[in-house]
Amino acid sequence: MPVHRSGTTRRRRRLTVTGTLLAAFSLLFAVPSSAADLPARGTAHMGMGVPAHDGVHGTPTPGGATQTEGVDVSSHQGNVAWTTLWNSGVKWAYVKATEGTYYKNPYFAQQYTGSYGVGMIRGAYHFATPDTTSGATQANYFVDNGGGWSRDGRTLPGALDIEWNPYGAACYGKTQSAMVTWIRDFLNTYKARTGRDAVIYTATSWWKQCTGNYGGFAQYNPLWIARYASTVGELPAGWGYYTMWQYTSTGPTVGDHNRFNGALDRVQALAYG
C-alpha cells in the first residue's frame, strides 16, 4: 500500500535539504569568524569599548568648578610630543605600562619619562584581563614593570583599567561576584606593594553589568570614569563624585582627553598621597 505523506512532511523534508545545502555552501564560502577579527593581545587601551556603549565623543559642558586637562596614552601614540601637549594646557598624563602578564608597552619609557620631563604629573595604568591570571599576579606584574609609586609629588598612584573585554566576552567569563573578588585581589596587592590605593578606571554601564554595581571600593579608590558625552552622567554605586573623567578619544591633541575634578593643586595632592 503506498504511503501518502502529508504536505507538512514534504515541506519539512524540503527545509532539511535546503538547510543542508546552505550549510555546505557556508563551508565552501565561509567568511572570517569573529575570533579572526579580534584585536591582537596587548593592543587594548583605555576607552577601547566606550564608543560602542557610552557615547562616541564628548565636549564637556562648561561649569563653575575648576578642572585640569590631562591625557592618557599607550603604544598607539608612539613617541609623544610632550612639549606640544604641555603648551596646549595638558598638565597630567597616564601611560599604559602593562596588560595581563604578557605585555609591556614598548614606548613606556619615552612616554612616562617624557611627560615628567616637561613638568607634567604622571602615572601608569594597567589594562586588566581577568580571564588570564589572578588579580594579585597582574598587580605584581604591573608594579614590577612601571606601575610603582614614589612620593615625589609628580607621580600619581597606578590605575586599574577595568572595562569591556576587547578579546571576548564583556565580563571575561566571570560572574559578578567573581569579578569583584578579582578586582579586590588586584587592589589589595597593589596597596601592599606600593602603599597607595589604586585608581579605578571604568564605565558605569560596564560596572553595573560585570560587578552588579558593587559599591565597596568607593571609600578608598579614586574613580576615573569613562563617558563620551557632555556630562559624566550616572556614576557607579558608592562614588558620590569622580576624580577624573575621560570625556573623549577625539581631542585636539594626541591621546584620549580627560578632566581632573579640581585645580592643579588637587592633582598634586593625589600624587603626594
PyMOL commands that set and color helices and strands:
alter all, ss='L'
color gray80, all
select helices_A, chain A and resi 7-28+35-37+50-53+75-77+82-87+108-117+135-144+176-194+204-211+264-272
alter helices_A, ss='H'
color red, helices_A
select strands_A, chain A and resi 68-73+92-99+103-104+121-127+159-161+199-202+223-226+244-248+256-260
alter strands_A, ss='S'
color yellow, strands_A
deselect
rebuild
show_as cartoon
